[in-house]
Amino acid sequence: MDLLESRFAAAKLACAVTAQPIERARAGESVDVVQIDIARVRKLEEFRVWRGAAGNRVEVTAIDRALRQLVLLVWEPERAFHVTVARNFAPQPRGKIVSEDKYRRVIEQFTVSRRRHFLCGMDESHLFIAQLPRPVPTVADARRALRPTEIAPETKRQGEWFFVEPTAEDLAEIDRALVRERMGIAAGGGLVRAGRQHVAAEFCTARGRIFVRGAIRHPDHRTVRFRHWMRAVPNTEAFEQPAGVRWVD
């Protein structure tokens, strides 16, 4: 077994280090970039990792077997890579548009030469990958790093979203705000997020903040419901699509 696979196994997580790139290169693209994905194999999920160029480092630096989570280090030189998104995808990832047609847009981005750290593992019943805002020594520190400083540990959460009570000032502004129905929280708030949207039955923005009410649904998480307005606060992971990471939540 590959060392990286064995480290994932120590956290009770399935991982396959692939012999070929997870996503094949298109014209002008490079396969040297580290690629990380979550795949479904015979109704079970597993991580897949392509290490890319020989000089890249992909290492597990911390494990929590009880939580089935780990911290993954990715370190590679700066290099260009392309991402392909639907033309109507909003908001668009940052970068230079290389080509586009009626349906798709190819955007050039660059990896960062600094170390990147990810929290990977199980959340409820599905695997996830979240890029951390800073290096951490343990999984517990990674979980704390993803929680905004003003959010208490017991705050209601669904995936990367925390839900807190609005202030009286918030409620006064909500009464004057435009309320939309069945809105993706990130899309409505103008935040770049990879992966599937957390959709709120009712959504509005006021005082530069995001508020939701009713059922909050996501295919990988239990539905949460609020009878009154709640402020939705994102975790602190990077909003941009991390280089080479194909699946983020």
HELIX and SHEET records of a PDB file:
HELIX    1   1 LEU A    3  ALA A   10  1                                   8    
HELIX    2   2 VAL A  139  LEU A  146  1                                   8    
HELIX    3   3 ALA A  168  ILE A  174  1                                   7    
HELIX    4   4 ILE A  185  GLY A  188  1                                   4    
SHEET    1   A 3 CYS A  15  VAL A  17  0                                        
SHEET    2   A 3 LEU A  44  TRP A  50  1                                        
SHEET    3   A 3 GLN A  35  VAL A  41 -1                                        
SHEET    1   B 4 ARG A  57  ASP A  64  0                                        
SHEET    2   B 4 GLN A  69  TRP A  75 -1                                        
SHEET    3   B 4 ARG A 116  ASP A 123 -1                                        
SHEET    4   B 4 HIS A 126  GLN A 131 -1                                        
SHEET    1   C 3 ALA A  80  ALA A  86  0                                        
SHEET    2   C 3 ARG A 104  PHE A 110 -1                                        
SHEET    3   C 3 LYS A  96  GLU A 100 -1                                        
SHEET    1   D 6 LYS A 156  GLN A 158  0                                        
SHEET    2   D 6 TRP A 161  VAL A 164 -1                                        
SHEET    3   D 6 HIS A 221  PRO A 234 -1                                        
SHEET    4   D 6 ARG A 209  HIS A 218 -1                                        
SHEET    5   D 6 VAL A 199  ALA A 206 -1                                        
SHEET    6   D 6 ARG A 180  GLY A 184 -1                                        
END                                                                             
